[in-house]
């Protein structure tokens, strides 16, 4: 088996270890470290990392990793699993998307050991963790006051990545271009295949998103032969690929009355929301330009003209069927009789 060493700790096959990976010190002379959990099987296999809170206010992923670690039924049967629940520890402390130097960590890769604070963190995570992995799952949410429907974003033109994205088990897959400075871009340069899971809202736990995330990770581990297949009735409907999407923006500033929700199917010309004045006057309706599925929306009922309000994904398949699939996934993961101790759905 290949050697796995993180922050000077060599992790032997068949062992598990928690590591406080040093980053840099604060100006208060306080050491800051990144918490890492490593679990290795005695049997050789792939190495996969799961990361959360690259943006410090996107905390859904922290809970996904916590629940995965607490699963009594989960056992690694081959390979190595590396879990990093708080990549941007500074952002988590400050409940902020950004690093203290006001940089976006997910635009700072591959970083540099002699660069900015964001560059140092990016360099450390890339070289200590990502460089040793064959695959990765990076957990994200929408921004402040903005929710995302559970979805996987990945390079679906790569057959291997596409197969893992489909195995994850959410209804919507986005064929997403790489962004310069992103973890996904830097990982690809190291030949590490990455899935980016988007679900929920910043600074909030969303039960559907969390359960879909835990189950998705287990499904990917099973696909790679690293864990046994989830021993439950599964949501087996085929996911749908969206190659394009767009944001619908506010045409007026005012008070919002939403008419559509995440996962809704919309036709061209449908009303998504009304915008009005504090005194009750209606300025107008926000409408769709073409048929699609709502995969993201602003939650705060106050908008300025030009604000992004609804994110619509467009498919070549029948959108009404996709909306039914999304509803089926929601009902499967959060059934009316809530009797699942492991909380994976």
Order of alpha helices (4+ residues) and beta strands (2+ residues): beta-beta-beta-beta-beta-alpha-beta-alpha-alpha-beta-beta-alpha-beta-alpha-beta-alpha-beta-beta-beta-beta-beta-beta-beta-beta-alpha
